[in-house]
Amino acid sequence: MGKKIKIQIAKEFRKNPTLSEKIMWNVLKNRNFCNLKFKRQYVIQGFIVDFYCPKLKLAIEIDGEIHKYQLKDDVERQKIIESENIKFFRIKSKEVENDLKNVLEKLKRFIK
């Protein structure tokens, strides 16, 4: 799949975010979180990550139900992205939806 197609898919994902992505984006957008710039549905090495902070080289992935069935692919994808010296922060969608405060504390600790 070409880069232009991946970018188009990422744009579509931005238009139809999951509940947990909406919640998280409301915190991350406009430098609301630790004054850091985040991008959403960002393409790295041909893969789309939920959120990306260029300054920290940090990818944030929110794992929903579908991730139970694609664990092997997720691990391989993460290894490829991490080979670019990008750190990965994974969180479950239910955690974002049910305990956002704790998620943000975990993210702050991870960044530091």
Backbone torsions as a table, in degrees:
resi	resn	phi	psi	omega
1	MET	NA	129.9	-176.6
2	GLY	-73.6	162.7	-178.5
3	LYS	-61.7	-40.9	180.0
4	LYS	-62.3	-38.1	178.3
5	ILE	-65.9	-43.0	178.9
6	LYS	-61.5	-41.2	179.3
7	ILE	-64.0	-40.3	177.9
8	GLN	-63.5	-42.2	177.5
9	ILE	-61.9	-43.3	179.1
10	ALA	-59.7	-40.6	177.8
11	LYS	-62.4	-40.5	178.0
12	GLU	-64.3	-41.5	177.9
13	PHE	-60.7	-38.0	178.7
14	ARG	-62.9	-34.2	-179.1
15	LYS	-74.1	-25.3	-175.7
16	ASN	-128.8	62.5	-178.3
17	PRO	-71.3	155.5	172.9
18	THR	-73.6	167.6	178.5
19	LEU	-57.4	-47.0	-178.2
20	SER	-64.8	-35.2	176.6
21	GLU	-67.1	-39.4	177.0
22	LYS	-60.7	-47.3	-178.6
23	ILE	-60.3	-48.3	-177.1
24	MET	-66.7	-40.6	-179.6
25	TRP	-63.6	-35.7	177.9
26	ASN	-60.6	-27.6	178.0
27	VAL	-85.6	-40.0	-172.3
28	LEU	-82.7	-27.4	-173.8
29	LYS	-68.2	158.8	176.1
30	ASN	55.6	31.9	179.1
31	ARG	58.6	30.7	-179.6
32	ASN	-71.8	-21.7	-177.1
33	PHE	-109.0	110.8	177.6
34	CYS	53.9	26.3	-179.5
35	ASN	56.0	31.4	-179.6
36	LEU	-102.6	143.0	177.6
37	LYS	-86.8	123.6	176.6
38	PHE	-118.1	148.0	173.1
39	LYS	-115.0	151.8	179.4
40	ARG	-116.4	150.3	-177.5
41	GLN	48.7	62.0	-173.5
42	TYR	-100.6	135.8	-177.9
43	VAL	-90.4	124.2	176.5
44	ILE	-131.7	125.4	178.3
45	GLN	50.7	35.6	178.3
46	GLY	82.2	3.7	178.8
47	PHE	-113.9	150.5	179.1
48	ILE	-103.3	124.0	175.0
49	VAL	-104.7	152.0	-176.7
50	ASP	-61.7	-48.9	-179.0
51	PHE	-141.3	148.5	-179.8
52	TYR	-144.2	134.4	175.6
53	CYS	-111.7	105.8	-178.4
54	PRO	-60.3	-39.1	-177.6
55	LYS	-59.6	-41.9	-178.1
56	LEU	-93.8	-7.1	-172.0
57	LYS	51.5	56.4	-174.9
58	LEU	-124.6	124.0	174.5
59	ALA	-103.1	136.9	176.2
60	ILE	-116.8	126.0	178.6
61	GLU	-119.1	130.1	175.7
62	ILE	-103.0	115.4	-176.2
63	ASP	-91.6	112.4	175.3
64	GLY	-93.3	-167.5	-177.3
65	GLU	-57.7	-36.9	-176.8
66	ILE	-59.9	-28.5	-176.7
67	HIS	-66.9	-20.3	175.4
68	LYS	-61.2	-30.9	-173.2
69	TYR	-97.8	-5.2	-178.5
70	GLN	-129.2	31.0	-176.0
71	LEU	-56.4	-46.3	-178.9
72	LYS	-60.8	-44.9	178.3
73	ASP	-64.1	-40.1	179.5
74	ASP	-62.1	-41.7	-179.5
75	VAL	-64.1	-45.3	179.9
76	GLU	-63.9	-44.5	178.9
77	ARG	-60.1	-44.5	179.9
78	GLN	-63.0	-41.5	179.1
79	LYS	-60.5	-42.3	179.9
80	ILE	-63.4	-45.9	-179.7
81	ILE	-66.4	-41.6	179.1
82	GLU	-65.6	-23.7	177.4
83	SER	-65.2	-14.3	175.5
84	GLU	-92.5	17.3	-177.6
85	ASN	61.8	35.2	176.6
86	ILE	-103.6	129.3	178.2
87	LYS	-83.4	150.8	-177.5
88	PHE	-119.0	131.3	173.2
89	PHE	-120.7	115.8	-179.5
90	ARG	-108.3	139.6	178.6
91	ILE	-144.2	147.3	179.1
92	LYS	-80.8	144.1	-178.2
93	SER	-59.3	-38.4	-180.0
94	LYS	-63.3	-33.2	177.2
95	GLU	-65.2	-43.1	178.9
96	VAL	-62.4	-44.0	-176.5
97	GLU	-71.5	-32.4	-172.4
98	ASN	-106.1	-19.7	-175.5
99	ASP	-151.0	59.5	-175.9
100	LEU	-58.3	-39.8	-179.0
101	LYS	-56.8	-44.6	179.0
102	ASN	-66.8	-39.6	177.8
103	VAL	-59.2	-45.2	-178.6
104	LEU	-67.5	-35.5	175.3
105	GLU	-64.9	-43.5	176.9
106	LYS	-60.4	-41.8	-180.0
107	LEU	-65.1	-42.5	177.4
108	LYS	-60.6	-44.2	178.8
109	ARG	-63.8	-40.2	-179.4
110	PHE	-63.4	-40.2	-179.6
111	ILE	-66.6	-38.8	-179.0
112	LYS	-80.1	NA	NA
